[in-house]
Amino acid sequence: MEVASEISKRVNLLLWSMGAGAGCDAQYLFAEDILGTNRGHMPRHSKVYRNFAAEFDRLQRERVAAFSEYIADVRSGAYPEDKHIVHMPEAEWDAFIEKIGKAR
């Protein structure tokens, strides 16, 4: 016995369901429920198809690890290496030094 189904039979409009049963014209869920991004309480009407919350946790651990490695490389002098530096042609360098010398 579905209330929504009985209402749907008697009205001339589209009736959408989120937990009201299959007797409606359409079903919907929020992406957060389908993808499992919620934490804690899950609504009774929802169905989780994937566990993105666990994937977000894994990605956060990877972010922290990457930034930790970057910090360690900067502190140790391993970054930047010469290949990460954009070098200026010598003539431009000389012109730069000449112009900043005049700025004094």
ZADO-1210 file (C-alpha; in nm, 4 decimals, padded with zeros to 6 digits):
<atoms>
<atom x="00.0000" y="00.0000" z="00.0000" code="MET" pos="1"/>
<atom x="00.1647" y="00.3176" z="-00.1187" code="GLU" pos="2"/>
<atom x="00.0189" y="00.6594" z="-00.0545" code="VAL" pos="3"/>
<atom x="00.2189" y="00.8110" z="-00.3400" code="ALA" pos="4"/>
<atom x="00.0869" y="00.5501" z="-00.5841" code="SER" pos="5"/>
<atom x="-00.2734" y="00.6316" z="-00.4941" code="GLU" pos="6"/>
<atom x="-00.2103" y="01.0036" z="-00.5255" code="ILE" pos="7"/>
<atom x="-00.0358" y="00.9523" z="-00.8605" code="SER" pos="8"/>
<atom x="-00.3429" y="00.7660" z="-00.9958" code="LYS" pos="9"/>
<atom x="-00.5712" y="01.0552" z="-00.9026" code="ARG" pos="10"/>
<atom x="-00.3794" y="01.3650" z="-01.0124" code="VAL" pos="11"/>
<atom x="-00.2923" y="01.4935" z="-01.3564" code="ASN" pos="12"/>
<atom x="00.0643" y="01.5978" z="-01.2832" code="LEU" pos="13"/>
<atom x="00.4033" y="01.4364" z="-01.2554" code="LEU" pos="14"/>
<atom x="00.4734" y="01.2974" z="-00.9112" code="LEU" pos="15"/>
<atom x="00.8351" y="01.2463" z="-00.8143" code="TRP" pos="16"/>
<atom x="00.9439" y="01.0103" z="-00.5406" code="SER" pos="17"/>
<atom x="01.2308" y="01.0163" z="-00.2988" code="MET" pos="18"/>
<atom x="01.1461" y="00.7351" z="-00.0629" code="GLY" pos="19"/>
<atom x="00.7740" y="00.7285" z="-00.1443" code="ALA" pos="20"/>
<atom x="00.7839" y="00.4082" z="-00.3488" code="GLY" pos="21"/>
<atom x="00.7764" y="00.3044" z="-00.7106" code="ALA" pos="22"/>
<atom x="00.4183" y="00.4215" z="-00.7754" code="GLY" pos="23"/>
<atom x="00.5305" y="00.7695" z="-00.8751" code="CYS" pos="24"/>
<atom x="00.6193" y="00.8902" z="-01.2215" code="ASP" pos="25"/>
<atom x="00.9900" y="00.9350" z="-01.1452" code="ALA" pos="26"/>
<atom x="01.2484" y="00.8462" z="-00.8828" code="GLN" pos="27"/>
<atom x="01.5365" y="01.0586" z="-00.7637" code="TYR" pos="28"/>
<atom x="01.8202" y="01.0545" z="-00.5153" code="LEU" pos="29"/>
<atom x="02.0811" y="01.3138" z="-00.4387" code="PHE" pos="30"/>
<atom x="02.4253" y="01.2520" z="-00.5855" code="ALA" pos="31"/>
<atom x="02.5682" y="01.2552" z="-00.2321" code="GLU" pos="32"/>
<atom x="02.3567" y="00.9495" z="-00.1507" code="ASP" pos="33"/>
<atom x="02.4282" y="00.7622" z="-00.4750" code="ILE" pos="34"/>
<atom x="02.8024" y="00.8300" z="-00.4534" code="LEU" pos="35"/>
<atom x="02.8304" y="00.7679" z="-00.0795" code="GLY" pos="36"/>
<atom x="02.9896" y="01.1019" z="00.0044" code="THR" pos="37"/>
<atom x="02.7804" y="01.1426" z="00.3189" code="ASN" pos="38"/>
<atom x="02.9243" y="01.0478" z="00.6538" code="ARG" pos="39"/>
<atom x="02.7204" y="00.9291" z="00.9457" code="GLY" pos="40"/>
<atom x="02.3436" y="00.9152" z="00.9025" code="HIS" pos="41"/>
<atom x="02.2178" y="00.7814" z="00.5728" code="MET" pos="42"/>
<atom x="01.8518" y="00.8530" z="00.4937" code="PRO" pos="43"/>
<atom x="01.6280" y="00.5432" z="00.4811" code="ARG" pos="44"/>
<atom x="01.5289" y="00.6163" z="00.1222" code="HIS" pos="45"/>
<atom x="01.8846" y="00.6388" z="-00.0042" code="SER" pos="46"/>
<atom x="02.0871" y="00.3695" z="-00.1735" code="LYS" pos="47"/>
<atom x="02.4633" y="00.3981" z="-00.1878" code="VAL" pos="48"/>
<atom x="02.6158" y="00.2740" z="-00.5135" code="TYR" pos="49"/>
<atom x="02.9770" y="00.3768" z="-00.4448" code="ARG" pos="50"/>
<atom x="03.1833" y="00.4721" z="-00.1393" code="ASN" pos="51"/>
<atom x="03.3325" y="00.8070" z="-00.2401" code="PHE" pos="52"/>
<atom x="03.3861" y="00.9023" z="00.1243" code="ALA" pos="53"/>
<atom x="03.6556" y="00.6350" z="00.1500" code="ALA" pos="54"/>
<atom x="03.8084" y="00.7553" z="-00.1782" code="GLU" pos="55"/>
<atom x="03.8104" y="01.1158" z="-00.0520" code="PHE" pos="56"/>
<atom x="03.9892" y="00.9940" z="00.2628" code="ASP" pos="57"/>
<atom x="04.2485" y="00.8142" z="00.0481" code="ARG" pos="58"/>
<atom x="04.2985" y="01.1235" z="-00.1679" code="LEU" pos="59"/>
<atom x="04.3427" y="01.3416" z="00.1413" code="GLN" pos="60"/>
<atom x="04.6154" y="01.1077" z="00.2667" code="ARG" pos="61"/>
<atom x="04.7838" y="01.1365" z="-00.0750" code="GLU" pos="62"/>
<atom x="04.7587" y="01.5196" z="-00.0645" code="ARG" pos="63"/>
<atom x="04.9193" y="01.5302" z="00.2787" code="VAL" pos="64"/>
<atom x="05.1947" y="01.2918" z="00.1654" code="ALA" pos="65"/>
<atom x="05.2664" y="01.4967" z="-00.1505" code="ALA" pos="66"/>
<atom x="05.2895" y="01.8267" z="00.0380" code="PHE" pos="67"/>
<atom x="05.5048" y="01.6636" z="00.3057" code="SER" pos="68"/>
<atom x="05.7457" y="01.5377" z="00.0376" code="GLU" pos="69"/>
<atom x="05.7536" y="01.8835" z="-00.1222" code="TYR" pos="70"/>
<atom x="05.8329" y="02.0496" z="00.2122" code="ILE" pos="71"/>
<atom x="06.1080" y="01.7963" z="00.2801" code="ALA" pos="72"/>
<atom x="06.2595" y="01.8543" z="-00.0663" code="ASP" pos="73"/>
<atom x="06.2568" y="02.2333" z="-00.0225" code="VAL" pos="74"/>
<atom x="06.4129" y="02.2094" z="00.3236" code="ARG" pos="75"/>
<atom x="06.6821" y="01.9668" z="00.2083" code="SER" pos="76"/>
<atom x="06.7590" y="02.1623" z="-00.1093" code="GLY" pos="77"/>
<atom x="06.6484" y="01.8770" z="-00.3370" code="ALA" pos="78"/>
<atom x="06.3933" y="02.1131" z="-00.4913" code="TYR" pos="79"/>
<atom x="06.4228" y="02.3126" z="-00.7036" code="PRO" pos="80"/>
<atom x="06.6786" y="02.1413" z="-00.9237" code="GLU" pos="81"/>
<atom x="06.8386" y="02.3211" z="-01.2155" code="ASP" pos="82"/>
<atom x="06.5835" y="02.1628" z="-01.4533" code="LYS" pos="83"/>
<atom x="06.3031" y="02.3420" z="-01.2629" code="HIS" pos="84"/>
<atom x="06.4566" y="02.6872" z="-01.3043" code="ILE" pos="85"/>
<atom x="06.3775" y="02.9105" z="-01.6008" code="VAL" pos="86"/>
<atom x="06.7108" y="03.0624" z="-01.7001" code="HIS" pos="87"/>
<atom x="06.7499" y="03.4044" z="-01.8570" code="MET" pos="88"/>
<atom x="06.9766" y="03.4631" z="-02.1578" code="PRO" pos="89"/>
<atom x="07.3026" y="03.6312" z="-02.0530" code="GLU" pos="90"/>
<atom x="07.2301" y="03.9487" z="-02.2519" code="ALA" pos="91"/>
<atom x="06.8979" y="03.9934" z="-02.0695" code="GLU" pos="92"/>
<atom x="07.0733" y="03.9339" z="-01.7372" code="TRP" pos="93"/>
<atom x="07.3315" y="04.2014" z="-01.8152" code="ASP" pos="94"/>
<atom x="07.0583" y="04.4481" z="-01.9171" code="ALA" pos="95"/>
<atom x="06.8692" y="04.3714" z="-01.5966" code="PHE" pos="96"/>
<atom x="07.1748" y="04.4304" z="-01.3770" code="ILE" pos="97"/>
<atom x="07.2491" y="04.7540" z="-01.5589" code="GLU" pos="98"/>
<atom x="06.8937" y="04.8842" z="-01.5100" code="LYS" pos="99"/>
<atom x="06.8668" y="04.7939" z="-01.1423" code="ILE" pos="100"/>
<atom x="07.2064" y="04.9516" z="-01.0845" code="GLY" pos="101"/>
<atom x="07.0714" y="05.2812" z="-01.2219" code="LYS" pos="102"/>
<atom x="06.7712" y="05.2574" z="-00.9902" code="ALA" pos="103"/>
<atom x="06.9858" y="05.3400" z="-00.6858" code="ARG" pos="104"/>
</atoms>
